[in-house]
Amino acid sequence: MLTPPKSSNPLKCLRNKASIYPLFGLNPGLEHHPKFYDEVKVSPFWCIFAPSYFLYPLSTTPISRRQIRTLVFQALYAREISGESYDEVFQKLLEETWQKVLLQKPNKGFELSDADFLKTLYYNSLTDRELYDEWIKTKAANWEIHRIAILDRLLMYMALYEILHFHDVPVKVSLNEYLEIAKEFSTPKSNHFINGILDNIQHQLKAEGKIEKRGRGLRTN
């Protein structure tokens, strides 16, 4: 029986090929072979996502919104590389967490419950990805969109969706949350790259009157 990598970081195993290959039944040195990617797509998500439950075990400890954002990010990445449907990935990776969040004490001050926040963020963050790509391209000088790492793009999609659609969450909070996730899961330079692009986009959106905040979303600190 296969056991998940010992790393507590659900995505670090992607950078450690020694832990990837045994899970896919492959040998080192095949990462450039076309079959490698086929094997990855039909994998049971062991390497990438099972460890998320070591990060945030389903105990009596409430799951925070930072943890929800992180788990949704992982699930969206899973869907990107696997080709599975949203519902299939949700059932495999988020259902158990969502069931636990349903039972949590309500998070006062937010318009959406944490359970609704999780589902909305997961199912809707990529709905306008083509529009977000256009915004990103205008702010990422000399970068073609396909050259930007998918991890970084997913984080920016999620941040932009949250800024535009979660009216009770301050812009600064959304930006900081995804920058912290970028520090954990992406490359060392990604944090500054993402910060620069998102900051420029949010300033433009504010100037165009496209960001609507209310309640606690109006806070600036």
KEFI-769876 format. One record per residue: residue number from 0; residue in three letters; x, y negated, z of N, C-alpha, C in turn. Coordinates in steps of 0.05 Angstrom, whole numbers. Example, Ala and Ser with C-alpha at 12.3 -4.5 7.8 and 13.67 -1.06 7.14 Angstrom:
{r 0, 'ALA', {264, 114, 156}, {246, 90, 156}, {264, 66, 156}},
{r 1, 'SER', {257, 45, 142}, {273, 21, 143}, {258, -1, 157}},
//
This chain:
{r 0, 'MET', {17, 24, 0}, {0, 0, 0}, {18, -25, 0}},
{r 1, 'LEU', {11, -44, -17}, {26, -69, -19}, {21, -86, 5}},
{r 2, 'THR', {42, -99, 14}, {39, -119, 36}, {46, -146, 25}},
{r 3, 'PRO', {32, -167, 35}, {38, -194, 25}, {65, -204, 33}},
{r 4, 'PRO', {77, -223, 19}, {103, -234, 26}, {102, -245, 55}},
{r 5, 'LYS', {125, -246, 67}, {127, -255, 95}, {126, -285, 97}},
{r 6, 'SER', {130, -299, 75}, {129, -329, 76}, {102, -338, 85}},
{r 7, 'SER', {102, -359, 103}, {76, -370, 113}, {65, -390, 93}},
{r 8, 'ASN', {80, -397, 72}, {71, -415, 52}, {58, -400, 29}},
{r 9, 'PRO', {32, -403, 24}, {19, -387, 3}, {30, -390, -25}},
{r 10, 'LEU', {44, -412, -31}, {54, -415, -58}, {84, -412, -60}},
{r 11, 'LYS', {98, -411, -38}, {127, -409, -40}, {135, -382, -53}},
{r 12, 'CYS', {118, -362, -50}, {125, -336, -63}, {126, -339, -93}},
{r 13, 'LEU', {114, -360, -104}, {115, -364, -133}, {144, -372, -141}},
{r 14, 'ARG', {158, -384, -122}, {185, -393, -128}, {206, -371, -121}},
{r 15, 'ASN', {196, -350, -107}, {214, -329, -99}, {207, -304, -115}},
{r 16, 'LYS', {220, -301, -138}, {213, -279, -157}, {217, -252, -144}},
{r 17, 'ALA', {235, -251, -124}, {240, -225, -112}, {215, -215, -98}},
{r 18, 'SER', {198, -233, -88}, {173, -225, -75}, {150, -222, -94}},
{r 19, 'ILE', {153, -235, -118}, {131, -233, -138}, {131, -205, -152}},
{r 20, 'TYR', {154, -197, -161}, {155, -173, -178}, {143, -148, -166}},
{r 21, 'PRO', {149, -141, -141}, {138, -117, -130}, {107, -118, -130}},
{r 22, 'LEU', {96, -141, -126}, {67, -144, -125}, {54, -139, -152}},
{r 23, 'PHE', {68, -146, -174}, {57, -142, -200}, {67, -117, -214}},
{r 24, 'GLY', {83, -101, -199}, {94, -77, -211}, {114, -82, -233}},
{r 25, 'LEU', {128, -104, -231}, {147, -112, -252}, {176, -112, -241}},
{r 26, 'ASN', {194, -112, -259}, {223, -113, -251}, {234, -141, -255}},
{r 27, 'PRO', {253, -150, -239}, {266, -176, -243}, {277, -179, -271}},
{r 28, 'GLY', {276, -204, -282}, {286, -209, -308}, {265, -209, -330}},
{r 29, 'LEU', {240, -203, -322}, {218, -202, -342}, {201, -226, -343}},
{r 30, 'GLU', {209, -248, -329}, {191, -270, -327}, {185, -284, -353}},
{r 31, 'HIS', {203, -280, -373}, {199, -292, -399}, {185, -272, -419}},
{r 32, 'HIS', {180, -249, -410}, {167, -229, -427}, {137, -235, -428}},
{r 33, 'PRO', {124, -235, -451}, {95, -241, -453}, {78, -224, -434}},
{r 34, 'LYS', {86, -199, -430}, {70, -182, -413}, {70, -192, -384}},
{r 35, 'PHE', {90, -206, -376}, {92, -216, -349}, {67, -233, -342}},
{r 36, 'TYR', {60, -251, -360}, {38, -269, -355}, {11, -254, -356}},
{r 37, 'ASP', {10, -233, -373}, {-15, -217, -372}, {-18, -203, -346}},
{r 38, 'GLU', {4, -193, -335}, {3, -179, -309}, {-5, -198, -287}},
{r 39, 'VAL', {6, -223, -289}, {-1, -243, -268}, {-31, -249, -269}},
{r 40, 'LYS', {-42, -251, -293}, {-71, -258, -295}, {-89, -236, -283}},
{r 41, 'VAL', {-80, -211, -285}, {-98, -190, -274}, {-90, -182, -246}},
{r 42, 'SER', {-72, -197, -234}, {-64, -190, -207}, {-86, -194, -187}},
{r 43, 'PRO', {-85, -181, -164}, {-106, -183, -144}, {-103, -207, -126}},
{r 44, 'PHE', {-88, -228, -135}, {-84, -252, -119}, {-67, -248, -94}},
{r 45, 'TRP', {-55, -225, -90}, {-40, -220, -66}, {-19, -242, -61}},
{r 46, 'CYS', {-1, -245, -80}, {22, -262, -76}, {14, -290, -69}},
{r 47, 'ILE', {-5, -301, -84}, {-10, -329, -83}, {-29, -337, -61}},
{r 48, 'PHE', {-48, -320, -55}, {-69, -329, -38}, {-75, -314, -12}},
{r 49, 'ALA', {-70, -289, -11}, {-75, -274, 14}, {-61, -288, 37}},
{r 50, 'PRO', {-37, -298, 33}, {-23, -310, 57}, {-37, -335, 68}},
{r 51, 'SER', {-57, -346, 53}, {-71, -370, 64}, {-84, -363, 90}},
{r 52, 'TYR', {-91, -338, 94}, {-104, -331, 119}, {-84, -327, 142}},
{r 53, 'PHE', {-58, -327, 135}, {-38, -327, 156}, {-33, -356, 164}},
{r 54, 'LEU', {-36, -375, 145}, {-34, -403, 152}, {-57, -412, 169}},
{r 55, 'TYR', {-81, -405, 161}, {-105, -413, 175}, {-122, -389, 182}},
{r 56, 'PRO', {-114, -373, 202}, {-129, -349, 209}, {-157, -356, 218}},
{r 57, 'LEU', {-176, -338, 212}, {-204, -342, 219}, {-209, -336, 248}},
{r 58, 'SER', {-200, -354, 265}, {-202, -350, 294}, {-224, -369, 304}},
{r 59, 'THR', {-224, -374, 330}, {-244, -393, 341}, {-235, -422, 337}},
{r 60, 'THR', {-211, -427, 328}, {-202, -454, 324}, {-216, -466, 299}},
{r 61, 'PRO', {-228, -490, 302}, {-242, -502, 280}, {-222, -507, 256}},
{r 62, 'ILE', {-233, -505, 233}, {-217, -510, 209}, {-220, -540, 202}},
{r 63, 'SER', {-197, -553, 200}, {-198, -582, 195}, {-202, -588, 165}},
{r 64, 'ARG', {-207, -613, 159}, {-210, -620, 131}, {-184, -618, 116}},
{r 65, 'ARG', {-162, -623, 129}, {-136, -618, 116}, {-133, -589, 107}},
{r 66, 'GLN', {-141, -571, 125}, {-139, -543, 118}, {-159, -536, 96}},
{r 67, 'ILE', {-182, -548, 96}, {-202, -543, 75}, {-190, -553, 48}},
{r 68, 'ARG', {-179, -577, 48}, {-167, -587, 23}, {-145, -568, 13}},
{r 69, 'THR', {-129, -558, 31}, {-107, -541, 23}, {-118, -515, 12}},
{r 70, 'LEU', {-138, -503, 24}, {-149, -477, 15}, {-163, -481, -12}},
{r 71, 'VAL', {-177, -503, -16}, {-190, -509, -41}, {-168, -512, -63}},
{r 72, 'PHE', {-147, -526, -57}, {-125, -530, -76}, {-114, -502, -84}},
{r 73, 'GLN', {-110, -485, -65}, {-100, -458, -72}, {-119, -443, -90}},
{r 74, 'ALA', {-145, -445, -84}, {-165, -431, -99}, {-167, -442, -128}},
{r 75, 'LEU', {-165, -468, -131}, {-165, -480, -157}, {-141, -471, -173}},
{r 76, 'TYR', {-118, -469, -160}, {-94, -460, -174}, {-98, -430, -182}},
{r 77, 'ALA', {-111, -415, -165}, {-116, -387, -172}, {-133, -385, -197}},
{r 78, 'ARG', {-154, -402, -198}, {-171, -401, -221}, {-157, -409, -247}},
{r 79, 'GLU', {-139, -428, -244}, {-124, -438, -267}, {-107, -415, -280}},
{r 80, 'ILE', {-93, -400, -263}, {-74, -380, -274}, {-87, -353, -279}},
{r 81, 'SER', {-110, -348, -267}, {-123, -322, -270}, {-144, -321, -292}},
{r 82, 'GLY', {-156, -343, -298}, {-178, -343, -317}, {-204, -333, -305}},
{r 83, 'GLU', {-205, -328, -279}, {-229, -319, -266}, {-249, -342, -265}},
{r 84, 'SER', {-275, -336, -261}, {-295, -357, -259}, {-293, -370, -231}},
{r 85, 'TYR', {-306, -393, -229}, {-306, -407, -204}, {-319, -389, -182}},
{r 86, 'ASP', {-341, -376, -189}, {-354, -360, -169}, {-337, -336, -160}},
{r 87, 'GLU', {-323, -324, -179}, {-307, -301, -172}, {-284, -309, -153}},
{r 88, 'VAL', {-271, -331, -159}, {-249, -340, -143}, {-260, -349, -115}},
{r 89, 'PHE', {-282, -362, -115}, {-294, -371, -89}, {-299, -347, -72}},
{r 90, 'GLN', {-311, -326, -83}, {-317, -302, -67}, {-292, -289, -57}},
{r 91, 'LYS', {-271, -288, -73}, {-246, -275, -64}, {-230, -291, -44}},
{r 92, 'LEU', {-230, -318, -47}, {-212, -334, -32}, {-224, -354, -12}},
{r 93, 'LEU', {-249, -362, -16}, {-260, -383, 1}, {-285, -374, 16}},
{r 94, 'GLU', {-298, -353, 8}, {-324, -345, 20}, {-322, -342, 50}},
{r 95, 'GLU', {-301, -327, 59}, {-299, -321, 87}, {-294, -347, 103}},
{r 96, 'THR', {-277, -365, 92}, {-272, -390, 105}, {-297, -407, 106}},
{r 97, 'TRP', {-311, -408, 84}, {-336, -424, 82}, {-356, -414, 103}},
{r 98, 'GLN', {-359, -387, 106}, {-377, -376, 126}, {-370, -386, 154}},
{r 99, 'LYS', {-344, -387, 160}, {-335, -396, 186}, {-341, -426, 190}},
{r 100, 'VAL', {-336, -441, 169}, {-340, -470, 171}, {-370, -476, 175}},
{r 101, 'LEU', {-387, -460, 164}, {-416, -463, 168}, {-424, -463, 197}},
{r 102, 'LEU', {-408, -447, 213}, {-415, -443, 241}, {-401, -464, 259}},
{r 103, 'GLN', {-384, -481, 247}, {-370, -500, 263}, {-388, -522, 273}},
{r 104, 'LYS', {-380, -535, 295}, {-394, -558, 305}, {-394, -580, 284}},
{r 105, 'PRO', {-416, -594, 278}, {-416, -615, 258}, {-395, -636, 262}},
{r 106, 'ASN', {-383, -644, 240}, {-362, -665, 241}, {-376, -692, 240}},
{r 107, 'LYS', {-379, -705, 262}, {-395, -729, 263}, {-382, -752, 247}},
{r 108, 'GLY', {-399, -768, 234}, {-389, -791, 220}, {-386, -787, 190}},
{r 109, 'PHE', {-388, -762, 181}, {-385, -756, 153}, {-413, -752, 141}},
{r 110, 'GLU', {-416, -760, 115}, {-442, -756, 102}, {-447, -726, 96}},
{r 111, 'LEU', {-425, -712, 89}, {-428, -683, 83}, {-417, -667, 106}},
{r 112, 'SER', {-429, -644, 111}, {-418, -625, 130}, {-392, -614, 118}},
{r 113, 'ASP', {-375, -603, 135}, {-350, -592, 126}, {-355, -569, 106}},
{r 114, 'ALA', {-376, -554, 109}, {-382, -532, 90}, {-389, -543, 63}},
{r 115, 'ASP', {-405, -565, 63}, {-412, -577, 37}, {-388, -591, 25}},
{r 116, 'PHE', {-372, -603, 42}, {-347, -615, 32}, {-330, -595, 18}},
{r 117, 'LEU', {-327, -571, 29}, {-311, -550, 17}, {-322, -542, -10}},
{r 118, 'LYS', {-348, -537, -12}, {-360, -528, -37}, {-360, -550, -58}},
{r 119, 'THR', {-366, -574, -50}, {-366, -596, -69}, {-338, -601, -80}},
{r 120, 'LEU', {-319, -601, -63}, {-291, -606, -72}, {-282, -584, -91}},
{r 121, 'TYR', {-289, -559, -85}, {-280, -537, -101}, {-294, -537, -128}},
{r 122, 'TYR', {-320, -539, -129}, {-335, -536, -153}, {-334, -561, -171}},
{r 123, 'ASN', {-329, -584, -160}, {-331, -609, -176}, {-305, -624, -182}},
{r 124, 'SER', {-283, -617, -168}, {-259, -633, -172}, {-248, -634, -200}},
{r 125, 'LEU', {-253, -613, -215}, {-242, -612, -243}, {-262, -619, -264}},
{r 126, 'THR', {-286, -627, -256}, {-307, -633, -276}, {-298, -654, -296}},
{r 127, 'ASP', {-285, -675, -286}, {-276, -697, -304}, {-246, -697, -308}},
{r 128, 'ARG', {-234, -673, -310}, {-205, -672, -312}, {-195, -685, -338}},
{r 129, 'GLU', {-210, -684, -359}, {-201, -697, -384}, {-199, -728, -380}},
{r 130, 'LEU', {-219, -739, -366}, {-218, -768, -360}, {-194, -774, -342}},
{r 131, 'TYR', {-190, -757, -321}, {-168, -761, -303}, {-141, -759, -318}},
{r 132, 'ASP', {-140, -741, -337}, {-115, -738, -353}, {-109, -764, -368}},
{r 133, 'GLU', {-129, -776, -378}, {-125, -802, -393}, {-114, -823, -374}},
{r 134, 'TRP', {-125, -824, -350}, {-116, -844, -331}, {-87, -838, -323}},
{r 135, 'ILE', {-81, -813, -318}, {-54, -805, -310}, {-34, -811, -332}},
{r 136, 'LYS', {-41, -806, -357}, {-23, -811, -379}, {-16, -841, -381}},
{r 137, 'THR', {-35, -858, -375}, {-29, -887, -377}, {-10, -896, -355}},
{r 138, 'LYS', {-9, -881, -333}, {8, -889, -311}, {34, -873, -309}},
{r 139, 'ALA', {36, -851, -324}, {60, -835, -323}, {76, -841, -348}},
{r 140, 'ALA', {92, -861, -347}, {108, -870, -370}, {127, -848, -379}},
{r 141, 'ASN', {127, -843, -405}, {145, -824, -418}, {139, -795, -410}},
{r 142, 'TRP', {115, -789, -400}, {108, -762, -392}, {84, -753, -408}},
{r 143, 'GLU', {86, -731, -423}, {63, -719, -435}, {48, -703, -413}},
{r 144, 'ILE', {22, -703, -414}, {6, -691, -393}, {13, -662, -388}},
{r 145, 'HIS', {19, -648, -410}, {25, -619, -407}, {52, -614, -394}},
{r 146, 'ARG', {69, -635, -392}, {95, -632, -379}, {93, -637, -349}},
{r 147, 'ILE', {71, -647, -340}, {68, -651, -311}, {59, -624, -299}},
{r 148, 'ALA', {72, -616, -278}, {67, -590, -266}, {37, -587, -259}},
{r 149, 'ILE', {26, -564, -264}, {-3, -560, -258}, {-9, -564, -229}},
{r 150, 'LEU', {9, -557, -211}, {5, -562, -183}, {1, -592, -177}},
{r 151, 'ASP', {17, -608, -190}, {15, -637, -186}, {-11, -648, -198}},
{r 152, 'ARG', {-18, -638, -222}, {-42, -647, -234}, {-67, -640, -218}},
{r 153, 'LEU', {-67, -615, -207}, {-90, -607, -191}, {-93, -625, -166}},
{r 154, 'LEU', {-71, -631, -154}, {-72, -649, -130}, {-83, -677, -138}},
{r 155, 'MET', {-74, -687, -161}, {-84, -713, -170}, {-113, -712, -178}},
{r 156, 'TYR', {-122, -690, -191}, {-151, -687, -197}, {-167, -688, -172}},
{r 157, 'MET', {-159, -672, -152}, {-174, -671, -127}, {-174, -698, -113}},
{r 158, 'ALA', {-152, -712, -112}, {-151, -738, -99}, {-169, -758, -113}},
{r 159, 'LEU', {-168, -758, -140}, {-185, -777, -155}, {-215, -771, -151}},
{r 160, 'TYR', {-221, -745, -152}, {-249, -738, -147}, {-258, -747, -119}},
{r 161, 'GLU', {-242, -743, -100}, {-249, -750, -72}, {-251, -780, -69}},
{r 162, 'ILE', {-233, -795, -81}, {-234, -824, -80}, {-260, -835, -92}},
{r 163, 'LEU', {-269, -823, -114}, {-292, -833, -129}, {-319, -823, -118}},
{r 164, 'HIS', {-319, -800, -105}, {-344, -787, -99}, {-350, -783, -69}},
{r 165, 'PHE', {-330, -783, -52}, {-335, -781, -24}, {-333, -809, -12}},
{r 166, 'HIS', {-356, -822, -11}, {-358, -850, -5}, {-351, -856, 24}},
{r 167, 'ASP', {-352, -836, 41}, {-347, -841, 70}, {-318, -835, 78}},
{r 168, 'VAL', {-301, -829, 58}, {-273, -823, 64}, {-256, -847, 53}},
{r 169, 'PRO', {-241, -861, 70}, {-225, -883, 60}, {-205, -874, 39}},
{r 170, 'VAL', {-199, -892, 20}, {-180, -886, -1}, {-153, -878, 10}},
{r 171, 'LYS', {-144, -893, 30}, {-118, -887, 43}, {-117, -859, 54}},
{r 172, 'VAL', {-139, -850, 66}, {-140, -823, 78}, {-137, -803, 56}},
{r 173, 'SER', {-152, -806, 34}, {-151, -787, 12}, {-123, -785, 1}},
{r 174, 'LEU', {-111, -808, -4}, {-83, -809, -15}, {-64, -795, 3}},
{r 175, 'ASN', {-65, -801, 29}, {-46, -790, 48}, {-49, -759, 50}},
{r 176, 'GLU', {-74, -750, 50}, {-79, -721, 52}, {-66, -706, 29}},
{r 177, 'TYR', {-69, -715, 5}, {-58, -700, -18}, {-28, -704, -20}},
{r 178, 'LEU', {-18, -726, -11}, {11, -729, -10}, {24, -709, 10}},
{r 179, 'GLU', {10, -705, 32}, {20, -686, 52}, {19, -658, 40}},
{r 180, 'ILE', {-2, -651, 26}, {-4, -624, 14}, {18, -621, -7}},
{r 181, 'ALA', {23, -643, -22}, {45, -642, -43}, {72, -636, -30}},
{r 182, 'LYS', {77, -648, -7}, {102, -643, 7}, {105, -613, 14}},
{r 183, 'GLU', {83, -600, 21}, {84, -573, 29}, {86, -553, 6}},
{r 184, 'PHE', {73, -559, -16}, {70, -539, -37}, {84, -545, -64}},
{r 185, 'SER', {91, -570, -69}, {103, -577, -95}, {132, -583, -91}},
{r 186, 'THR', {144, -594, -112}, {173, -599, -112}, {180, -623, -95}},
{r 187, 'PRO', {205, -626, -87}, {213, -649, -70}, {206, -676, -81}},
{r 188, 'LYS', {208, -679, -108}, {203, -705, -121}, {173, -710, -126}},
{r 189, 'SER', {157, -689, -124}, {129, -692, -132}, {114, -712, -115}},
{r 190, 'ASN', {121, -713, -89}, {107, -731, -71}, {108, -760, -81}},
{r 191, 'HIS', {132, -769, -88}, {135, -797, -98}, {122, -801, -125}},
{r 192, 'PHE', {125, -780, -142}, {113, -782, -169}, {82, -785, -167}},
{r 193, 'ILE', {70, -767, -151}, {41, -768, -147}, {32, -794, -134}},
{r 194, 'ASN', {47, -802, -114}, {40, -827, -100}, {40, -851, -119}},
{r 195, 'GLY', {60, -853, -136}, {61, -875, -154}, {38, -876, -174}},
{r 196, 'ILE', {31, -853, -185}, {10, -852, -204}, {-17, -857, -191}},
{r 197, 'LEU', {-23, -844, -169}, {-49, -847, -156}, {-53, -876, -145}},
{r 198, 'ASP', {-31, -887, -135}, {-33, -915, -124}, {-40, -934, -147}},
{r 199, 'ASN', {-27, -931, -170}, {-33, -948, -193}, {-62, -944, -203}},
{r 200, 'ILE', {-71, -920, -204}, {-98, -914, -214}, {-119, -925, -194}},
{r 201, 'GLN', {-115, -922, -168}, {-135, -931, -150}, {-137, -961, -149}},
{r 202, 'HIS', {-114, -975, -153}, {-115, -1004, -155}, {-131, -1013, -180}},
{r 203, 'GLN', {-127, -999, -202}, {-142, -1006, -226}, {-172, -1000, -222}},
{r 204, 'LEU', {-178, -977, -210}, {-206, -971, -205}, {-220, -991, -187}},
{r 205, 'LYS', {-205, -1000, -167}, {-216, -1020, -149}, {-222, -1046, -164}},
{r 206, 'ALA', {-203, -1054, -181}, {-206, -1079, -196}, {-230, -1077, -215}},
{r 207, 'GLU', {-236, -1053, -225}, {-258, -1049, -243}, {-284, -1043, -229}},
{r 208, 'GLY', {-283, -1043, -202}, {-308, -1039, -187}, {-318, -1011, -188}},
{r 209, 'LYS', {-301, -991, -192}, {-309, -963, -195}, {-307, -947, -169}},
{r 210, 'ILE', {-296, -959, -148}, {-294, -945, -123}, {-315, -957, -104}},
{r 211, 'GLU', {-333, -940, -94}, {-354, -948, -76}, {-350, -934, -49}},
{r 212, 'LYS', {-346, -949, -28}, {-342, -938, -1}, {-363, -950, 17}},
{r 213, 'ARG', {-370, -934, 37}, {-389, -943, 57}, {-384, -929, 84}},
{r 214, 'GLY', {-395, -940, 105}, {-391, -928, 131}, {-361, -927, 138}},
{r 215, 'ARG', {-353, -903, 148}, {-325, -900, 155}, {-306, -901, 131}},
{r 216, 'GLY', {-317, -899, 107}, {-301, -901, 83}, {-290, -929, 79}},
{r 217, 'LEU', {-301, -949, 93}, {-292, -977, 91}, {-267, -983, 108}},
{r 218, 'ARG', {-260, -964, 125}, {-237, -968, 143}, {-211, -971, 126}},
{r 219, 'THR', {-194, -987, 135}, {-169, -992, 121}, {-145, -982, 137}},
{r 220, 'ASN', {-149, -970, 161}, {-127, -961, 177}, {-134, -934, 190}},
//
